[in-house]
Amino acid sequence: MSEQEPWQWDEPVWRGHVDRVRAGRALTPAWPDGKRVAVALSFDSDHETIPLRDGETRPGKLAQGQYGSRVGARRILAVLEKFGVPASFYVPAVSALLHPEEVRDYAAAGHEVAAHGWIHERNTLLTPADERDLLARSLDTLEQLTGTRPVGMRTPSWDFSDDTLRIALELGLRYDSSLMADDDCYELVADGEPTGMVEVPVEWIRDDAPYWMMERFGSLRPYTPPRSVLQLWIDEFDEARADGGLFQLTMHPHVIGHRSRMVVLRELLRYIASHDDVWFATHQQVADLARTKLP
């Protein structure tokens, strides 16, 4: 008997898929010191891992990834230091092993270093055993390099399998930043049961890659001028501030780290810092505060 088409599913089947991982209670806390809005910047330091994941070992793609570490990360750290802003760096373990001093520099500057897979693998293509092994080894690697074991993760490519949440809970993680069910933090629910796992949600609107990625032999082309993205992100911040919520942003050193795009990051930080009611925080700090809303 062949598998049923989705339009043939009985209600328990489609409800079961929808309820596998779901947004539960909202976790928007009062921000510290009466601040109006929380700003959580993040950088996915993928570097060479994306071509390596796809079996691409030739110098061209690897050089593009190397730029993220050689140039982009250095520029980002300098801008964050200038504005006194903490950030979260999500680092595949292979990136960390290729560039250990960079990861140590993140930690030494007071930034969060969190898990981002082993080699930027696609979780939905893995067996549960392989997914668990790669995440466990990633956590061990980052702990060995920085001296601190990560408590949060972002799945590579935001690729969340049916087993990802269970594995993350088993390995003791406290928050995730891969899903998109809200603008503000919420608790993840698995098969109808609250898990205590905090979600710090992402969105493609608040990610640099969709605007500026370039694929020579594919359809990806950077059509959006950098300063147009700046205005979009300013609008996102303004609305988060009006709501008293969270402004979360995802960037990549090999994408944002180019000169004309670093202008965007500097101008965005200058604009945000002109407001005196902003709490700049790492994703871990935001998640820990959100956790206080759990019963």
C-alpha distance (Angstrom), angle and dihedral (degrees) to the residues before:
residue distance angle dihedral
M1 . . .
S2 3.79 . .
E3 3.80 122.7 .
Q4 3.76 115.5 -89.7
E5 3.76 121.4 -106.4
P6 3.83 114.8 -117.0
W7 3.79 90.8 -106.4
Q8 3.81 88.2 58.9
W9 3.80 95.7 54.0
D10 3.78 118.9 118.3
E11 3.80 116.3 -126.1
P12 3.85 95.1 -100.1
V13 3.80 88.9 56.8
W14 3.80 98.8 52.4
R15 3.79 91.7 38.5
G16 3.79 89.1 52.1
H17 3.79 92.1 54.8
V18 3.81 92.6 47.4
D19 3.81 93.2 47.1
R20 3.83 96.4 48.0
V21 3.83 91.0 95.0
R22 3.78 117.9 2.2
A23 3.78 140.6 165.8
G24 3.78 111.2 -100.5
R25 3.77 131.7 178.3
A26 3.79 118.8 -3.2
L27 3.81 113.8 -110.1
T28 3.79 105.9 -163.1
P29 3.81 106.5 146.1
A30 3.78 131.3 -170.6
W31 3.78 105.3 -88.1
P32 3.83 118.8 -121.7
D33 3.81 122.2 -83.8
G34 3.78 92.9 7.8
K35 3.80 93.8 -64.8
R36 3.79 115.9 167.0
V37 3.81 101.4 -145.0
A38 3.80 138.5 20.6
V39 3.81 118.8 -137.4
A40 3.79 117.0 -159.9
L41 3.80 116.2 -178.7
S42 3.79 120.5 -168.4
F43 3.79 136.7 -175.5
D44 3.80 125.5 -161.0
S45 3.80 104.4 -148.2
D46 3.80 95.9 -157.8
H47 3.82 97.1 148.9
E48 3.82 111.3 155.3
T49 3.80 96.2 -5.5
I50 3.80 98.4 88.5
P51 3.82 95.5 60.5
L52 3.81 90.5 38.3
R53 3.81 91.0 52.9
D54 3.80 89.0 55.6
G55 3.81 92.7 47.8
E56 3.82 92.3 -106.6
T57 3.79 105.9 145.6
R58 3.80 102.6 159.6
P59 3.80 120.0 115.5
G60 3.81 99.1 -111.1
K61 3.78 99.9 67.1
L62 3.79 92.6 34.9
A63 3.81 90.5 54.2
Q64 3.79 90.3 53.6
G65 3.79 88.5 53.4
Q66 3.80 92.6 45.3
Y67 3.80 88.5 58.1
G68 3.80 88.0 68.0
S69 3.78 91.4 62.6
R70 3.80 101.1 29.8
V71 3.83 96.1 48.4
G72 3.80 114.8 -2.1
A73 3.80 100.3 54.2
R74 3.81 91.7 47.1
R75 3.80 91.9 52.7
I76 3.79 92.2 46.2
L77 3.80 93.4 51.5
A78 3.80 90.5 50.2
V79 3.82 92.9 51.6
L80 3.80 92.7 46.6
E81 3.79 89.8 50.3
K82 3.80 91.7 49.2
F83 3.81 92.1 55.2
G84 3.80 95.7 35.3
V85 3.80 91.8 -123.6
P86 3.84 125.2 152.6
A87 3.79 119.0 -142.8
S88 3.79 141.5 -178.1
F89 3.80 120.2 -116.6
Y90 3.81 116.5 -159.3
V91 3.79 106.4 -158.3
P92 3.82 129.5 -174.1
A93 3.78 108.1 -133.9
V94 3.81 92.3 -120.3
S95 3.82 89.5 55.1
A96 3.78 89.0 50.8
L97 3.79 92.3 50.1
L98 3.80 91.6 48.2
H99 3.81 92.4 48.3
P100 3.83 107.8 25.2
E101 3.80 95.5 157.2
E102 3.78 90.9 55.2
V103 3.80 91.5 54.7
R104 3.79 91.0 46.9
D105 3.82 88.5 50.8
Y106 3.80 89.9 55.6
A107 3.78 91.2 53.1
A108 3.81 94.4 42.0
A109 3.81 90.0 54.7
G110 3.80 90.5 55.1
H111 3.79 97.5 -104.8
E112 3.79 124.5 138.5
V113 3.81 118.1 -106.3
A114 3.80 111.2 -157.6
A115 3.79 138.3 174.4
H116 3.80 123.2 -82.1
G117 3.78 103.3 166.2
W118 3.78 130.6 -85.6
I119 3.83 104.7 -81.4
H120 3.82 99.3 -6.0
E121 3.80 88.6 -85.1
R122 3.80 123.1 179.8
N123 3.79 105.3 -110.2
T124 3.79 95.3 -158.4
L125 3.82 90.0 62.7
L126 3.82 94.0 53.3
T127 3.77 132.9 87.7
P128 3.82 112.9 -115.3
A129 3.81 89.5 -110.2
D130 3.80 92.9 53.4
E131 3.80 92.6 45.2
R132 3.79 90.9 51.9
D133 3.81 93.2 46.2
L134 3.81 93.6 50.6
L135 3.80 94.1 47.7
A136 3.81 92.1 46.6
R137 3.81 91.7 50.0
S138 3.80 90.0 47.1
L139 3.79 92.2 54.5
D140 3.81 91.0 47.4
T141 3.81 91.9 49.8
L142 3.80 95.2 50.0
E143 3.79 91.0 46.7
Q144 3.80 91.5 51.5
L145 3.81 92.3 50.1
T146 3.81 99.6 42.7
G147 3.80 104.2 24.8
T148 3.80 91.3 -123.8
R149 3.80 126.1 92.2
P150 3.82 112.3 -133.2
V151 3.80 117.2 -114.9
G152 3.81 95.6 -169.0
M153 3.75 139.4 49.0
R154 3.76 144.2 -166.0
T155 3.77 114.8 -156.5
P156 3.81 115.4 -126.6
S157 3.80 109.0 -93.4
W158 3.83 86.6 -1.5
D159 3.82 84.8 -81.3
F160 3.82 105.4 164.5
S161 3.81 117.2 -174.3
D162 3.80 127.6 -162.2
D163 3.81 87.7 -99.1
T164 3.82 101.4 41.7
L165 3.79 97.1 94.2
R166 3.80 94.5 46.2
I167 3.81 91.1 49.2
A168 3.80 92.6 48.2
L169 3.80 91.1 51.6
E170 3.80 92.0 47.5
L171 3.80 90.1 52.9
G172 3.80 92.1 51.9
L173 3.80 100.8 -109.2
R174 3.80 115.9 158.0
Y175 3.78 102.5 -161.5
D176 3.78 143.6 19.7
S177 3.81 131.2 -154.9
S178 3.80 105.7 -167.3
L179 3.81 108.3 89.7
M180 3.80 135.1 81.0
A181 3.82 112.3 -151.3
D182 3.82 96.8 119.5
D183 3.79 144.8 9.0
D184 3.80 91.4 -120.1
C185 3.79 135.2 44.0
Y186 3.79 121.4 -69.7
E187 3.79 140.6 170.7
L188 3.78 118.6 -99.9
V189 3.79 116.8 -123.7
A190 3.82 121.0 -157.8
D191 3.81 118.6 -158.2
G192 3.78 89.6 -21.9
E193 3.81 95.8 -48.8
P194 3.83 123.4 112.1
T195 3.80 110.7 -121.1
G196 3.80 105.3 -169.2
M197 3.81 88.6 -124.0
V198 3.81 111.7 135.0
E199 3.78 118.8 -140.3
V200 3.82 118.2 -149.9
P201 3.80 96.0 -166.0
V202 3.78 127.1 -135.7
E203 3.80 131.6 -161.8
W204 3.81 135.0 -165.5
I205 3.81 89.0 -125.3
R206 3.81 87.8 64.1
D207 3.81 95.6 46.6
D208 3.79 126.3 91.1
A209 3.81 96.6 -146.9
P210 3.84 100.1 74.4
Y211 3.80 90.8 54.6
W212 3.80 101.2 43.2
M213 3.79 112.1 21.9
M214 3.79 116.9 122.6
E215 3.81 126.0 -158.0
R216 3.80 112.5 -178.3
F217 3.80 95.8 -158.5
G218 3.80 97.5 30.7
S219 3.77 140.0 59.2
L220 3.81 98.0 -90.9
R221 3.80 111.8 112.5
P222 3.83 127.8 161.7
Y223 3.80 97.4 -119.4
T224 3.82 97.7 156.6
P225 3.82 118.6 86.2
P226 3.80 111.4 -127.5
R227 3.80 95.1 -120.0
S228 3.80 90.6 54.1
V229 3.81 88.1 59.2
L230 3.80 89.1 48.7
Q231 3.80 90.7 59.3
L232 3.79 91.8 46.4
W233 3.80 91.8 53.0
I234 3.81 91.7 45.4
D235 3.80 88.4 54.6
E236 3.80 90.6 49.6
F237 3.81 90.1 51.1
D238 3.81 93.3 47.1
E239 3.79 91.8 52.3
A240 3.81 92.7 46.2
R241 3.80 88.5 51.6
A242 3.80 91.6 48.8
D243 3.82 89.0 52.0
G244 3.81 94.0 45.7
G245 3.79 88.2 -122.7
L246 3.79 143.1 116.6
F247 3.79 129.4 -59.8
Q248 3.81 106.6 -160.4
L249 3.80 123.1 179.9
T250 3.82 132.0 -171.7
M251 3.80 120.8 -156.6
H252 3.80 138.2 164.2
P253 3.83 125.4 -139.4
H254 3.82 91.7 -136.3
V255 3.84 89.8 52.4
I256 3.83 108.9 34.2
G257 3.81 92.2 30.8
H258 3.81 95.9 81.5
R259 3.79 117.8 103.7
S260 3.80 100.9 -108.0
R261 3.79 91.0 44.6
M262 3.79 94.9 48.2
V263 3.80 84.5 61.6
V264 3.80 86.1 64.5
L265 3.80 93.1 52.2
R266 3.80 93.2 46.7
E267 3.80 93.6 47.3
L268 3.79 92.0 45.5
L269 3.81 91.8 52.0
R270 3.78 90.9 45.5
Y271 3.81 90.1 53.3
I272 3.81 95.0 45.5
A273 3.81 92.4 45.7
S274 3.80 90.0 54.4
H275 3.82 87.0 73.4
D276 3.79 117.0 79.1
D277 3.80 96.1 -154.8
V278 3.82 98.9 67.7
W279 3.80 125.8 115.6
F280 3.82 109.9 -157.2
A281 3.80 108.5 -157.5
T282 3.78 144.0 158.7
H283 3.77 118.5 -108.2
Q284 3.80 88.6 -108.4
Q285 3.81 91.1 55.7
V286 3.80 91.3 48.7
A287 3.81 91.6 47.7
D288 3.81 92.9 47.4
L289 3.80 90.9 52.2
A290 3.80 91.6 45.5
R291 3.80 88.7 51.5
T292 3.81 89.6 64.7
K293 3.82 87.1 70.7
L294 3.81 90.9 64.5
P295 3.83 115.7 99.8
